[in-house]
Amino acid sequence: MICAQNTPVKLITFLGKSTAPKNTDKGKNYWKLIGETGIVIDEVEMNNGGILVLYDRNLDEFEIENHNPIKNSLWIKKTDLEVLI
């Protein structure tokens, strides 16, 4: 999948899975974001193949850790994303 900057995307899995493993810490339950949309703001793969996605919603609402320099952004693997047209 090619994800250029400003490409709209939707999270369809996280780390290749659709549900969080048992005993996942509340602050690390990124599976809560499945179905959420955003745009690619950095297409350079970093952090084990992730690209930087800026979500449309405030990630604080999900009570997950999100401490990237750009608020409401997370490094997400391309394989966990669906490109929206």
mmCIF file as gemmi writes it, N, C-alpha and C atoms, coordinates in Angstrom:
data_model
loop_
_atom_site.group_PDB
_atom_site.id
_atom_site.type_symbol
_atom_site.label_atom_id
_atom_site.label_alt_id
_atom_site.label_comp_id
_atom_site.label_asym_id
_atom_site.label_entity_id
_atom_site.label_seq_id
_atom_site.pdbx_PDB_ins_code
_atom_site.Cartn_x
_atom_site.Cartn_y
_atom_site.Cartn_z
_atom_site.occupancy
_atom_site.B_iso_or_equiv
_atom_site.pdbx_formal_charge
_atom_site.auth_seq_id
_atom_site.auth_asym_id
_atom_site.pdbx_PDB_model_num
ATOM 1 N N . MET Axp A 1 ? 0.845 -1.175 0 1 0 ? 1 A 1
ATOM 2 C CA . MET Axp A 1 ? 0 0 0 1 0 ? 1 A 1
ATOM 3 C C . MET Axp A 1 ? 0.889 1.236 0 1 0 ? 1 A 1
ATOM 4 N N . ILE Axp A 2 ? 0.569 2.167 -0.856 1 0 ? 2 A 1
ATOM 5 C CA . ILE Axp A 2 ? 1.295 3.429 -0.893 1 0 ? 2 A 1
ATOM 6 C C . ILE Axp A 2 ? 0.461 4.464 -0.155 1 0 ? 2 A 1
ATOM 7 N N . CYS Axp A 3 ? 1.07 5.081 0.833 1 0 ? 3 A 1
ATOM 8 C CA . CYS Axp A 3 ? 0.368 6.107 1.612 1 0 ? 3 A 1
ATOM 9 C C . CYS Axp A 3 ? 1.152 7.401 1.532 1 0 ? 3 A 1
ATOM 10 N N . ALA Axp A 4 ? 0.774 8.25 0.593 1 0 ? 4 A 1
ATOM 11 C CA . ALA Axp A 4 ? 1.426 9.544 0.454 1 0 ? 4 A 1
ATOM 12 C C . ALA Axp A 4 ? 0.901 10.506 1.512 1 0 ? 4 A 1
ATOM 13 N N . GLN Axp A 5 ? 1.642 11.554 1.742 1 0 ? 5 A 1
ATOM 14 C CA . GLN Axp A 5 ? 1.217 12.579 2.681 1 0 ? 5 A 1
ATOM 15 C C . GLN Axp A 5 ? -0.176 13.085 2.298 1 0 ? 5 A 1
ATOM 16 N N . ASN Axp A 6 ? -1.009 13.336 3.302 1 0 ? 6 A 1
ATOM 17 C CA . ASN Axp A 6 ? -2.393 13.81 3.164 1 0 ? 6 A 1
ATOM 18 C C . ASN Axp A 6 ? -3.371 12.752 2.662 1 0 ? 6 A 1
ATOM 19 N N . THR Axp A 7 ? -2.95 11.492 2.59 1 0 ? 7 A 1
ATOM 20 C CA . THR Axp A 7 ? -3.852 10.412 2.213 1 0 ? 7 A 1
ATOM 21 C C . THR Axp A 7 ? -4.811 10.126 3.362 1 0 ? 7 A 1
ATOM 22 N N . PRO Axp A 8 ? -6.126 10.117 3.126 1 0 ? 8 A 1
ATOM 23 C CA . PRO Axp A 8 ? -7.059 9.751 4.191 1 0 ? 8 A 1
ATOM 24 C C . PRO Axp A 8 ? -7.037 8.24 4.41 1 0 ? 8 A 1
ATOM 25 N N . VAL Axp A 9 ? -7.01 7.84 5.676 1 0 ? 9 A 1
ATOM 26 C CA . VAL Axp A 9 ? -6.914 6.424 6.021 1 0 ? 9 A 1
ATOM 27 C C . VAL Axp A 9 ? -7.861 6.09 7.174 1 0 ? 9 A 1
ATOM 28 N N . LYS Axp A 10 ? -8.116 4.786 7.319 1 0 ? 10 A 1
ATOM 29 C CA . LYS Axp A 10 ? -8.911 4.281 8.434 1 0 ? 10 A 1
ATOM 30 C C . LYS Axp A 10 ? -8.143 3.13 9.07 1 0 ? 10 A 1
ATOM 31 N N . LEU Axp A 11 ? -8.122 3.085 10.386 1 0 ? 11 A 1
ATOM 32 C CA . LEU Axp A 11 ? -7.46 1.988 11.088 1 0 ? 11 A 1
ATOM 33 C C . LEU Axp A 11 ? -8.377 0.768 11.046 1 0 ? 11 A 1
ATOM 34 N N . ILE Axp A 12 ? -7.872 -0.351 10.495 1 0 ? 12 A 1
ATOM 35 C CA . ILE Axp A 12 ? -8.686 -1.557 10.391 1 0 ? 12 A 1
ATOM 36 C C . ILE Axp A 12 ? -8.217 -2.655 11.345 1 0 ? 12 A 1
ATOM 37 N N . THR Axp A 13 ? -6.96 -2.597 11.743 1 0 ? 13 A 1
ATOM 38 C CA . THR Axp A 13 ? -6.406 -3.501 12.752 1 0 ? 13 A 1
ATOM 39 C C . THR Axp A 13 ? -5.309 -2.738 13.482 1 0 ? 13 A 1
ATOM 40 N N . PHE Axp A 14 ? -4.819 -3.306 14.558 1 0 ? 14 A 1
ATOM 41 C CA . PHE Axp A 14 ? -3.647 -2.731 15.224 1 0 ? 14 A 1
ATOM 42 C C . PHE Axp A 14 ? -2.694 -3.877 15.493 1 0 ? 14 A 1
ATOM 43 N N . LEU Axp A 15 ? -1.468 -3.734 15.019 1 0 ? 15 A 1
ATOM 44 C CA . LEU Axp A 15 ? -0.465 -4.8 15.066 1 0 ? 15 A 1
ATOM 45 C C . LEU Axp A 15 ? -0.998 -6.089 14.449 1 0 ? 15 A 1
ATOM 46 N N . GLY Axp A 16 ? -1.839 -5.916 13.415 1 0 ? 16 A 1
ATOM 47 C CA . GLY Axp A 16 ? -2.365 -7.061 12.679 1 0 ? 16 A 1
ATOM 48 C C . GLY Axp A 16 ? -3.531 -7.772 13.331 1 0 ? 16 A 1
ATOM 49 N N . LYS Axp A 17 ? -4.018 -7.26 14.437 1 0 ? 17 A 1
ATOM 50 C CA . LYS Axp A 17 ? -5.108 -7.925 15.157 1 0 ? 17 A 1
ATOM 51 C C . LYS Axp A 17 ? -6.293 -6.984 15.324 1 0 ? 17 A 1
ATOM 52 N N . SER Axp A 18 ? -7.498 -7.561 15.382 1 0 ? 18 A 1
ATOM 53 C CA . SER Axp A 18 ? -8.696 -6.737 15.506 1 0 ? 18 A 1
ATOM 54 C C . SER Axp A 18 ? -9.152 -6.545 16.949 1 0 ? 18 A 1
ATOM 55 N N . THR Axp A 19 ? -8.585 -7.293 17.868 1 0 ? 19 A 1
ATOM 56 C CA . THR Axp A 19 ? -8.927 -7.126 19.279 1 0 ? 19 A 1
ATOM 57 C C . THR Axp A 19 ? -7.654 -7.088 20.116 1 0 ? 19 A 1
ATOM 58 N N . ALA Axp A 20 ? -7.749 -6.426 21.239 1 0 ? 20 A 1
ATOM 59 C CA . ALA Axp A 20 ? -6.602 -6.301 22.14 1 0 ? 20 A 1
ATOM 60 C C . ALA Axp A 20 ? -6.341 -7.628 22.862 1 0 ? 20 A 1
ATOM 61 N N . PRO Axp A 21 ? -5.083 -7.954 23.085 1 0 ? 21 A 1
ATOM 62 C CA . PRO Axp A 21 ? -4.776 -9.141 23.886 1 0 ? 21 A 1
ATOM 63 C C . PRO Axp A 21 ? -5.31 -8.972 25.311 1 0 ? 21 A 1
ATOM 64 N N . LYS Axp A 22 ? -5.594 -10.081 25.955 1 0 ? 22 A 1
ATOM 65 C CA . LYS Axp A 22 ? -6.046 -10.016 27.346 1 0 ? 22 A 1
ATOM 66 C C . LYS Axp A 22 ? -5.002 -9.307 28.182 1 0 ? 22 A 1
ATOM 67 N N . ASN Axp A 23 ? -5.463 -8.615 29.191 1 0 ? 23 A 1
ATOM 68 C CA . ASN Axp A 23 ? -4.601 -7.893 30.135 1 0 ? 23 A 1
ATOM 69 C C . ASN Axp A 23 ? -3.841 -6.727 29.509 1 0 ? 23 A 1
ATOM 70 N N . THR Axp A 24 ? -4.343 -6.194 28.39 1 0 ? 24 A 1
ATOM 71 C CA . THR Axp A 24 ? -3.723 -5.013 27.792 1 0 ? 24 A 1
ATOM 72 C C . THR Axp A 24 ? -3.963 -3.823 28.709 1 0 ? 24 A 1
ATOM 73 N N . ASP Axp A 25 ? -2.9 -3.104 29.005 1 0 ? 25 A 1
ATOM 74 C CA . ASP Axp A 25 ? -3.005 -1.911 29.837 1 0 ? 25 A 1
ATOM 75 C C . ASP Axp A 25 ? -3.952 -0.909 29.179 1 0 ? 25 A 1
ATOM 76 N N . LYS Axp A 26 ? -4.794 -0.276 29.985 1 0 ? 26 A 1
ATOM 77 C CA . LYS Axp A 26 ? -5.79 0.677 29.48 1 0 ? 26 A 1
ATOM 78 C C . LYS Axp A 26 ? -5.156 1.758 28.6 1 0 ? 26 A 1
ATOM 79 N N . GLY Axp A 27 ? -4.009 2.267 29.007 1 0 ? 27 A 1
ATOM 80 C CA . GLY Axp A 27 ? -3.345 3.331 28.269 1 0 ? 27 A 1
ATOM 81 C C . GLY Axp A 27 ? -2.671 2.871 26.987 1 0 ? 27 A 1
ATOM 82 N N . LYS Axp A 28 ? -2.573 1.56 26.79 1 0 ? 28 A 1
ATOM 83 C CA . LYS Axp A 28 ? -1.941 1.012 25.585 1 0 ? 28 A 1
ATOM 84 C C . LYS Axp A 28 ? -2.936 0.243 24.71 1 0 ? 28 A 1
ATOM 85 N N . ASN Axp A 29 ? -4.231 0.417 24.985 1 0 ? 29 A 1
ATOM 86 C CA . ASN Axp A 29 ? -5.247 -0.286 24.207 1 0 ? 29 A 1
ATOM 87 C C . ASN Axp A 29 ? -5.6 0.51 22.948 1 0 ? 29 A 1
ATOM 88 N N . TYR Axp A 30 ? -4.673 0.48 21.993 1 0 ? 30 A 1
ATOM 89 C CA . TYR Axp A 30 ? -4.857 1.216 20.743 1 0 ? 30 A 1
ATOM 90 C C . TYR Axp A 30 ? -5.915 0.564 19.846 1 0 ? 30 A 1
ATOM 91 N N . TRP Axp A 31 ? -6.354 -0.62 20.185 1 0 ? 31 A 1
ATOM 92 C CA . TRP Axp A 31 ? -7.408 -1.289 19.433 1 0 ? 31 A 1
ATOM 93 C C . TRP Axp A 31 ? -8.716 -0.517 19.534 1 0 ? 31 A 1
ATOM 94 N N . LYS Axp A 32 ? -8.848 0.351 20.523 1 0 ? 32 A 1
ATOM 95 C CA . LYS Axp A 32 ? -10.037 1.204 20.644 1 0 ? 32 A 1
ATOM 96 C C . LYS Axp A 32 ? -10.191 2.107 19.419 1 0 ? 32 A 1
ATOM 97 N N . LEU Axp A 33 ? -9.102 2.322 18.698 1 0 ? 33 A 1
ATOM 98 C CA . LEU Axp A 33 ? -9.115 3.232 17.545 1 0 ? 33 A 1
ATOM 99 C C . LEU Axp A 33 ? -9.56 2.568 16.244 1 0 ? 33 A 1
ATOM 100 N N . ILE Axp A 34 ? -9.764 1.26 16.267 1 0 ? 34 A 1
ATOM 101 C CA . ILE Axp A 34 ? -10.176 0.581 15.034 1 0 ? 34 A 1
ATOM 102 C C . ILE Axp A 34 ? -11.481 1.205 14.537 1 0 ? 34 A 1
ATOM 103 N N . GLY Axp A 35 ? -11.466 1.574 13.267 1 0 ? 35 A 1
ATOM 104 C CA . GLY Axp A 35 ? -12.606 2.241 12.65 1 0 ? 35 A 1
ATOM 105 C C . GLY Axp A 35 ? -12.446 3.751 12.591 1 0 ? 35 A 1
ATOM 106 N N . GLU Axp A 36 ? -11.475 4.28 13.338 1 0 ? 36 A 1
ATOM 107 C CA . GLU Axp A 36 ? -11.233 5.731 13.339 1 0 ? 36 A 1
ATOM 108 C C . GLU Axp A 36 ? -10.462 6.133 12.088 1 0 ? 36 A 1
ATOM 109 N N . THR Axp A 37 ? -10.652 7.374 11.682 1 0 ? 37 A 1
ATOM 110 C CA . THR Axp A 37 ? -10.039 7.877 10.462 1 0 ? 37 A 1
ATOM 111 C C . THR Axp A 37 ? -9.073 9.018 10.757 1 0 ? 37 A 1
ATOM 112 N N . GLY Axp A 38 ? -8.216 9.27 9.778 1 0 ? 38 A 1
ATOM 113 C CA . GLY Axp A 38 ? -7.269 10.366 9.872 1 0 ? 38 A 1
ATOM 114 C C . GLY Axp A 38 ? -6.568 10.549 8.544 1 0 ? 38 A 1
ATOM 115 N N . ILE Axp A 39 ? -5.468 11.296 8.578 1 0 ? 39 A 1
ATOM 116 C CA . ILE Axp A 39 ? -4.67 11.491 7.361 1 0 ? 39 A 1
ATOM 117 C C . ILE Axp A 39 ? -3.213 11.184 7.675 1 0 ? 39 A 1
ATOM 118 N N . VAL Axp A 40 ? -2.514 10.73 6.646 1 0 ? 40 A 1
ATOM 119 C CA . VAL Axp A 40 ? -1.081 10.485 6.755 1 0 ? 40 A 1
ATOM 120 C C . VAL Axp A 40 ? -0.38 11.834 6.77 1 0 ? 40 A 1
ATOM 121 N N . ILE Axp A 41 ? 0.42 12.081 7.802 1 0 ? 41 A 1
ATOM 122 C CA . ILE Axp A 41 ? 1.141 13.357 7.834 1 0 ? 41 A 1
ATOM 123 C C . ILE Axp A 41 ? 2.632 13.173 7.618 1 0 ? 41 A 1
ATOM 124 N N . ASP Axp A 42 ? 3.097 11.943 7.673 1 0 ? 42 A 1
ATOM 125 C CA . ASP Axp A 42 ? 4.494 11.663 7.355 1 0 ? 42 A 1
ATOM 126 C C . ASP Axp A 42 ? 4.564 10.274 6.756 1 0 ? 42 A 1
ATOM 127 N N . GLU Axp A 43 ? 4.917 10.202 5.485 1 0 ? 43 A 1
ATOM 128 C CA . GLU Axp A 43 ? 4.928 8.924 4.785 1 0 ? 43 A 1
ATOM 129 C C . GLU Axp A 43 ? 6.234 8.152 4.972 1 0 ? 43 A 1
ATOM 130 N N . VAL Axp A 44 ? 7.204 8.742 5.652 1 0 ? 44 A 1
ATOM 131 C CA . VAL Axp A 44 ? 8.475 8.066 5.901 1 0 ? 44 A 1
ATOM 132 C C . VAL Axp A 44 ? 8.245 6.994 6.957 1 0 ? 44 A 1
ATOM 133 N N . GLU Axp A 45 ? 8.601 5.758 6.64 1 0 ? 45 A 1
ATOM 134 C CA . GLU Axp A 45 ? 8.401 4.671 7.594 1 0 ? 45 A 1
ATOM 135 C C . GLU Axp A 45 ? 9.424 4.761 8.724 1 0 ? 45 A 1
ATOM 136 N N . MET Axp A 46 ? 8.893 4.75 9.941 1 0 ? 46 A 1
ATOM 137 C CA . MET Axp A 46 ? 9.74 4.794 11.136 1 0 ? 46 A 1
ATOM 138 C C . MET Axp A 46 ? 9.157 3.823 12.145 1 0 ? 46 A 1
ATOM 139 N N . ASN Axp A 47 ? 9.814 3.682 13.263 1 0 ? 47 A 1
ATOM 140 C CA . ASN Axp A 47 ? 9.292 2.864 14.363 1 0 ? 47 A 1
ATOM 141 C C . ASN Axp A 47 ? 8.778 1.507 13.871 1 0 ? 47 A 1
ATOM 142 N N . ASN Axp A 48 ? 9.672 0.698 13.307 1 0 ? 48 A 1
ATOM 143 C CA . ASN Axp A 48 ? 9.331 -0.646 12.828 1 0 ? 48 A 1
ATOM 144 C C . ASN Axp A 48 ? 8.311 -0.652 11.701 1 0 ? 48 A 1
ATOM 145 N N . GLY Axp A 49 ? 8.413 0.296 10.782 1 0 ? 49 A 1
ATOM 146 C CA . GLY Axp A 49 ? 7.56 0.303 9.6 1 0 ? 49 A 1
ATOM 147 C C . GLY Axp A 49 ? 6.297 1.12 9.732 1 0 ? 49 A 1
ATOM 148 N N . GLY Axp A 50 ? 6.188 1.931 10.769 1 0 ? 50 A 1
ATOM 149 C CA . GLY Axp A 50 ? 4.991 2.748 10.943 1 0 ? 50 A 1
ATOM 150 C C . GLY Axp A 50 ? 5.092 4.069 10.21 1 0 ? 50 A 1
ATOM 151 N N . ILE Axp A 51 ? 3.938 4.59 9.832 1 0 ? 51 A 1
ATOM 152 C CA . ILE Axp A 51 ? 3.85 5.927 9.259 1 0 ? 51 A 1
ATOM 153 C C . ILE Axp A 51 ? 3.021 6.772 10.221 1 0 ? 51 A 1
ATOM 154 N N . LEU Axp A 52 ? 3.231 8.06 10.204 1 0 ? 52 A 1
ATOM 155 C CA . LEU Axp A 52 ? 2.567 8.934 11.157 1 0 ? 52 A 1
ATOM 156 C C . LEU Axp A 52 ? 1.178 9.322 10.643 1 0 ? 52 A 1
ATOM 157 N N . VAL Axp A 53 ? 0.168 9.004 11.464 1 0 ? 53 A 1
ATOM 158 C CA . VAL Axp A 53 ? -1.225 9.293 11.121 1 0 ? 53 A 1
ATOM 159 C C . VAL Axp A 53 ? -1.777 10.294 12.126 1 0 ? 53 A 1
ATOM 160 N N . LEU Axp A 54 ? -2.388 11.357 11.611 1 0 ? 54 A 1
ATOM 161 C CA . LEU Axp A 54 ? -3.066 12.347 12.439 1 0 ? 54 A 1
ATOM 162 C C . LEU Axp A 54 ? -4.552 11.998 12.44 1 0 ? 54 A 1
ATOM 163 N N . TYR Axp A 55 ? -5.068 11.643 13.599 1 0 ? 55 A 1
ATOM 164 C CA . TYR Axp A 55 ? -6.461 11.214 13.703 1 0 ? 55 A 1
ATOM 165 C C . TYR Axp A 55 ? -7.414 12.391 13.718 1 0 ? 55 A 1
ATOM 166 N N . ASP Axp A 56 ? -8.626 12.148 13.224 1 0 ? 56 A 1
ATOM 167 C CA . ASP Axp A 56 ? -9.653 13.177 13.173 1 0 ? 56 A 1
ATOM 168 C C . ASP Axp A 56 ? -10.197 13.506 14.561 1 0 ? 56 A 1
ATOM 169 N N . ARG Axp A 57 ? -10.143 12.555 15.473 1 0 ? 57 A 1
ATOM 170 C CA . ARG Axp A 57 ? -10.67 12.753 16.829 1 0 ? 57 A 1
ATOM 171 C C . ARG Axp A 57 ? -9.539 12.985 17.814 1 0 ? 57 A 1
ATOM 172 N N . ASN Axp A 58 ? -9.893 13.564 18.937 1 0 ? 58 A 1
ATOM 173 C CA . ASN Axp A 58 ? -8.95 13.786 20.031 1 0 ? 58 A 1
ATOM 174 C C . ASN Axp A 58 ? -8.643 12.447 20.689 1 0 ? 58 A 1
ATOM 175 N N . LEU Axp A 59 ? -7.406 12.005 20.646 1 0 ? 59 A 1
ATOM 176 C CA . LEU Axp A 59 ? -7.043 10.701 21.189 1 0 ? 59 A 1
ATOM 177 C C . LEU Axp A 59 ? -7.177 10.633 22.705 1 0 ? 59 A 1
ATOM 178 N N . ASP Axp A 60 ? -7.203 11.774 23.368 1 0 ? 60 A 1
ATOM 179 C CA . ASP Axp A 60 ? -7.408 11.778 24.819 1 0 ? 60 A 1
ATOM 180 C C . ASP Axp A 60 ? -8.777 11.188 25.179 1 0 ? 60 A 1
ATOM 181 N N . GLU Axp A 61 ? -9.742 11.292 24.278 1 0 ? 61 A 1
ATOM 182 C CA . GLU Axp A 61 ? -11.071 10.725 24.514 1 0 ? 61 A 1
ATOM 183 C C . GLU Axp A 61 ? -11.015 9.212 24.709 1 0 ? 61 A 1
ATOM 184 N N . PHE Axp A 62 ? -10.007 8.578 24.131 1 0 ? 62 A 1
ATOM 185 C CA . PHE Axp A 62 ? -9.872 7.122 24.192 1 0 ? 62 A 1
ATOM 186 C C . PHE Axp A 62 ? -9.036 6.663 25.398 1 0 ? 62 A 1
ATOM 187 N N . GLU Axp A 63 ? -8.506 7.63 26.14 1 0 ? 63 A 1
ATOM 188 C CA . GLU Axp A 63 ? -7.673 7.357 27.319 1 0 ? 63 A 1
ATOM 189 C C . GLU Axp A 63 ? -6.488 6.448 26.998 1 0 ? 63 A 1
ATOM 190 N N . ILE Axp A 64 ? -5.833 6.746 25.862 1 0 ? 64 A 1
ATOM 191 C CA . ILE Axp A 64 ? -4.639 6.007 25.467 1 0 ? 64 A 1
ATOM 192 C C . ILE Axp A 64 ? -3.444 6.947 25.458 1 0 ? 64 A 1
ATOM 193 N N . GLU Axp A 65 ? -2.267 6.358 25.59 1 0 ? 65 A 1
ATOM 194 C CA . GLU Axp A 65 ? -1.042 7.157 25.56 1 0 ? 65 A 1
ATOM 195 C C . GLU Axp A 65 ? -0.833 7.685 24.149 1 0 ? 65 A 1
ATOM 196 N N . ASN Axp A 66 ? -0.596 8.976 24.043 1 0 ? 66 A 1
ATOM 197 C CA . ASN Axp A 66 ? -0.286 9.58 22.741 1 0 ? 66 A 1
ATOM 198 C C . ASN Axp A 66 ? 0.57 10.809 23.004 1 0 ? 66 A 1
ATOM 199 N N . HIS Axp A 67 ? 1.848 10.591 23.002 1 0 ? 67 A 1
ATOM 200 C CA . HIS Axp A 67 ? 2.798 11.637 23.388 1 0 ? 67 A 1
ATOM 201 C C . HIS Axp A 67 ? 3.742 12.022 22.255 1 0 ? 67 A 1
ATOM 202 N N . ASN Axp A 68 ? 3.265 11.887 21.025 1 0 ? 68 A 1
ATOM 203 C CA . ASN Axp A 68 ? 4.074 12.329 19.891 1 0 ? 68 A 1
ATOM 204 C C . ASN Axp A 68 ? 4.082 13.851 19.857 1 0 ? 68 A 1
ATOM 205 N N . PRO Axp A 69 ? 5.099 14.442 19.224 1 0 ? 69 A 1
ATOM 206 C CA . PRO Axp A 69 ? 5.171 15.91 19.159 1 0 ? 69 A 1
ATOM 207 C C . PRO Axp A 69 ? 3.94 16.554 18.513 1 0 ? 69 A 1
ATOM 208 N N . ILE Axp A 70 ? 3.276 15.836 17.613 1 0 ? 70 A 1
ATOM 209 C CA . ILE Axp A 70 ? 2.067 16.356 16.979 1 0 ? 70 A 1
ATOM 210 C C . ILE Axp A 70 ? 0.876 15.709 17.671 1 0 ? 70 A 1
ATOM 211 N N . LYS Axp A 71 ? 0.079 16.532 18.345 1 0 ? 71 A 1
ATOM 212 C CA . LYS Axp A 71 ? -1.062 16.022 19.116 1 0 ? 71 A 1
ATOM 213 C C . LYS Axp A 71 ? -2.003 15.217 18.224 1 0 ? 71 A 1
ATOM 214 N N . ASN Axp A 72 ? -2.525 14.139 18.771 1 0 ? 72 A 1
ATOM 215 C CA . ASN Axp A 72 ? -3.487 13.247 18.113 1 0 ? 72 A 1
ATOM 216 C C . ASN Axp A 72 ? -2.892 12.463 16.947 1 0 ? 72 A 1
ATOM 217 N N . SER Axp A 73 ? -1.582 12.263 16.974 1 0 ? 73 A 1
ATOM 218 C CA . SER Axp A 73 ? -0.938 11.462 15.94 1 0 ? 73 A 1
ATOM 219 C C . SER Axp A 73 ? -0.296 10.224 16.56 1 0 ? 73 A 1
ATOM 220 N N . LEU Axp A 74 ? -0.268 9.152 15.77 1 0 ? 74 A 1
ATOM 221 C CA . LEU Axp A 74 ? 0.364 7.901 16.191 1 0 ? 74 A 1
ATOM 222 C C . LEU Axp A 74 ? 1.093 7.283 15.012 1 0 ? 74 A 1
ATOM 223 N N . TRP Axp A 75 ? 2.167 6.54 15.314 1 0 ? 75 A 1
ATOM 224 C CA . TRP Axp A 75 ? 2.873 5.764 14.3 1 0 ? 75 A 1
ATOM 225 C C . TRP Axp A 75 ? 2.108 4.461 14.119 1 0 ? 75 A 1
ATOM 226 N N . ILE Axp A 76 ? 1.641 4.202 12.905 1 0 ? 76 A 1
ATOM 227 C CA . ILE Axp A 76 ? 0.815 3.039 12.597 1 0 ? 76 A 1
ATOM 228 C C . ILE Axp A 76 ? 1.42 2.294 11.416 1 0 ? 76 A 1
ATOM 229 N N . LYS Axp A 77 ? 1.437 0.959 11.508 1 0 ? 77 A 1
ATOM 230 C CA . LYS Axp A 77 ? 1.934 0.156 10.387 1 0 ? 77 A 1
ATOM 231 C C . LYS Axp A 77 ? 0.977 0.284 9.199 1 0 ? 77 A 1
ATOM 232 N N . LYS Axp A 78 ? 1.543 0.366 8.005 1 0 ? 78 A 1
ATOM 233 C CA . LYS Axp A 78 ? 0.735 0.495 6.79 1 0 ? 78 A 1
ATOM 234 C C . LYS Axp A 78 ? -0.265 -0.654 6.656 1 0 ? 78 A 1
ATOM 235 N N . THR Axp A 79 ? 0.14 -1.835 7.088 1 0 ? 79 A 1
ATOM 236 C CA . THR Axp A 79 ? -0.735 -2.999 6.952 1 0 ? 79 A 1
ATOM 237 C C . THR Axp A 79 ? -1.968 -2.92 7.845 1 0 ? 79 A 1
ATOM 238 N N . ASP Axp A 80 ? -1.974 -2.019 8.797 1 0 ? 80 A 1
ATOM 239 C CA . ASP Axp A 80 ? -3.124 -1.833 9.684 1 0 ? 80 A 1
ATOM 240 C C . ASP Axp A 80 ? -4.086 -0.756 9.177 1 0 ? 80 A 1
ATOM 241 N N . LEU Axp A 81 ? -3.78 -0.197 8.017 1 0 ? 81 A 1
ATOM 242 C CA . LEU Axp A 81 ? -4.564 0.92 7.488 1 0 ? 81 A 1
ATOM 243 C C . LEU Axp A 81 ? -5.268 0.566 6.188 1 0 ? 81 A 1
ATOM 244 N N . GLU Axp A 82 ? -6.412 1.192 5.989 1 0 ? 82 A 1
ATOM 245 C CA . GLU Axp A 82 ? -7.133 1.113 4.724 1 0 ? 82 A 1
ATOM 246 C C . GLU Axp A 82 ? -7.161 2.532 4.156 1 0 ? 82 A 1
ATOM 247 N N . VAL Axp A 83 ? -6.778 2.661 2.893 1 0 ? 83 A 1
ATOM 248 C CA . VAL Axp A 83 ? -6.813 3.967 2.239 1 0 ? 83 A 1
ATOM 249 C C . VAL Axp A 83 ? -8.254 4.28 1.877 1 0 ? 83 A 1
ATOM 250 N N . LEU Axp A 84 ? -8.692 5.483 2.229 1 0 ? 84 A 1
ATOM 251 C CA . LEU Axp A 84 ? -10.041 5.937 1.904 1 0 ? 84 A 1
ATOM 252 C C . LEU Axp A 84 ? -9.994 6.784 0.642 1 0 ? 84 A 1
ATOM 253 N N . ILE Axp A 85 ? -10.943 6.608 -0.205 1 0 ? 85 A 1
ATOM 254 C CA . ILE Axp A 85 ? -10.967 7.355 -1.467 1 0 ? 85 A 1
ATOM 255 C C . ILE Axp A 85 ? -11.986 8.467 -1.397 1 0 ? 85 A 1
